[in-house]
């Protein structure tokens, strides 16, 4: 347990920050799942529209450094490739 006032405060802040970051990661996962679901439905136009909204979420979370920018790029690339593969 934290012994100093400073350490106690940092522990409180860490809990709050962890909760916020967890929420942001959950939002990211939900956005990715929405695109995957749209791709599975087979409607290319709908999937592209959901993808555009999800790209915004992915970029915003990467900008906040909750995930690495390369991981964000990888997700966007794979989702984009899956949409382009729909015929």
Secondary structure in CASP SS format (residue, H / E / C, confidence):
PFRMAT SS
TARGET T0000
AUTHOR 0000-0000-0000
METHOD secondary structure of the structure
MODEL  1
X C 1.00
X C 1.00
X C 1.00
X C 1.00
X H 1.00
X H 1.00
X H 1.00
X H 1.00
X H 1.00
X H 1.00
X H 1.00
X H 1.00
X H 1.00
X H 1.00
X H 1.00
X H 1.00
X H 1.00
X H 1.00
X H 1.00
X H 1.00
X H 1.00
X H 1.00
X H 1.00
X H 1.00
X H 1.00
X H 1.00
X H 1.00
X H 1.00
X H 1.00
X H 1.00
X H 1.00
X H 1.00
X H 1.00
X H 1.00
X H 1.00
X H 1.00
X H 1.00
X H 1.00
X H 1.00
X H 1.00
X H 1.00
X C 1.00
X C 1.00
X H 1.00
X H 1.00
X H 1.00
X H 1.00
X H 1.00
X H 1.00
X H 1.00
X H 1.00
X H 1.00
X H 1.00
X H 1.00
X H 1.00
X H 1.00
X H 1.00
X H 1.00
X H 1.00
X H 1.00
X H 1.00
X H 1.00
X H 1.00
X C 1.00
X C 1.00
X C 1.00
X C 1.00
X C 1.00
X H 1.00
X H 1.00
X H 1.00
X H 1.00
X H 1.00
X H 1.00
X H 1.00
X H 1.00
X H 1.00
X H 1.00
X H 1.00
X H 1.00
X H 1.00
X H 1.00
X H 1.00
X H 1.00
X C 1.00
X C 1.00
X C 1.00
END
